[in-house]
Amino acid sequence: MALAQVERLQADRDAIFELTARYARGLDTHDFDVVASCFAPNIIVSYQHPKPGVDIVSGPGVEKAIERLRGILGNMNRSTHFVGNKSLSIEGDVGQMELYSTSHMIFTNLNPSGAAQAPGTKSLRTRGLLYRNKAVRQPDGQWLFTEILHGVLWEILQPLAA
């Protein structure tokens, strides 16, 4: 591989990894403009959960994906996504990424058991996640996600002291 090809491949890898970091940062800060800036116009976002019947698909389209994210994150106060192991293959203008992440999220009034709880009760949800994302180079050279698969591998939900 010629030096110019190696440099272009590294620049593409850097751009896709930065896109991933920007997406996580947008989620954690609830900055939906930043999240939307990571999406191609035809984005499809899929959420897979180990519990039957919890899977969600949003899109195609940025507005539908953002609307769904707002609904999912509506009662989340804070979150932090740590991105860990990741692999990326690039063929031409298409990048396929698989990465593992741990997320820590603080929610108000989240009680999946259905048991009564005092208003304003906060819970910590920690999840192991597997993302399978597809990024495509746009005509302007920018990389954007066209598909995001957000898979929940495991989760722990625990109450937080007041």
N, C-alpha and C positions, 0 to 999 in steps of 0.2 A: 504494500500500500504506500503510495507516495505521501510525502510530508504534508502536502496541501489537503489530501483526503483525511489524514489522521487529525489534522487541526480542525477541519470542518466537523468531523465526527465528534471530537471533544467539545467543540462549541455547541453542537446540537445536544449532546448529553447534558452539558451545563445548563442550557436553556430549559430543557425538560425538567431537570431537577429543581431549578429555580421556580418553574411553573408549579411544581408540586409543593414547594415551600410556601409560595404565595397563596395557593389554595388553602393549605392548612392554617396559615396566618389569618386569612379572611374568615374561615370558620370560627377560629378561636376568638376573634375580635367582633364577630357578628357584622363584619363589613361586607354586605352582600354585593356592593359594587366591585370590590376586589374579587370576590368569588366569581361574579359574572364575567369579569375580565379574563378569567381562566378558561372560559367555555367558548367553543365554536358555536355558531348559530344552530347547528343541528344536534347539540349535546343530548345524550341520554344518560341519566344517572340511575343506577340500580342499587338498592339496599337489600342485602340478604342477611337473614337472621336465623340462628339455629332453631328457634321456636317455629313450628308450623304456622302458616298464615300471617306472618309478620313481614314478608317480603314486599317491597315497594319499588315501583319503577316510575320515574318522572321524566317528562319530555315526550317527544323530541322538542327541543327549543329551550333557550335560555330562560325566558319568562316562566315557563312551567317548572323548570328545575329550581329556580330561585324561590318560587312560590312554595314548592314542597319543602325546601330547606328551611324557609321561615317557619313553616308549620312544625317541623321536626324540632327545631332549635328554640321554639317559642318560650318555653319555660326554663331554658338553660341560662344560668347566671354567668358561669365561667367555664372555660375548657382549655386544655392544653393537649396538643397532639405531638407525641414524640415519634418521629419517623426513624425506623431502624433499617433492617436488611432490605436492600432493594436491588432489583436487576432490571436492566433495560436493554432491549434490542431495537436497533433502528435499521429499517430497510427503506431506502429512498426518503420519502417525506412522511413516513409513518413510524412512530415509536410505540412499542408495547412495553409497559412497565408493570412489574409486580413488586409490591413493597408491603412490609409489615409495619404496623404502627400500634402504639399503646395510647389510648386517650383517657384522660381524667376529666370528668364533667361534673359540675355542681348544678343541681336542679332544685327548683322550688316546686313543692306539691307534686312530686313524682312518686307514686306508690303503685307499682304494677300488681301488687297482691290484692288491691281493692280494699284493704283494711282502712278504717277511719284514721285520719291523722289531722293534727292541728294545722290550720291555715298558716302558710309561711314556712312549713317544715322543709328543711333542706336535706338533700341526699347526695352522696357521692357515687357516681357510676364510673367504674373503671372497665375498659374493654380492650381486648386484644383484637386487632383488625387486620384484615388482608385486603389491600386495594389491588385491583387489576385495572389499569388505566390505559387508554389509547389516546395518544396525542398526534395531531397531524399538522404539518407545516402549512401555514396559510399562504395565499398568494403574496402577501407582504413580507413573508419570511418568518413571521411570528409563529411559535408553537402554541396550540390550544388543544384542550381536551375535547374529544368527540364522544368518548365513553368513559364513565367511571363506574366501576363495580366496587361497592363498599360492603365487604363481608365481615360479619361479626363472628369471630371464632369462639370467644368466651366473654362473659361479663360478670361483674360483681357489683351489687347495689347495696349500699350501707347508709344508715342514717348518720347525719352530722349533728354533733352537739350544738346547742343554741349558743 
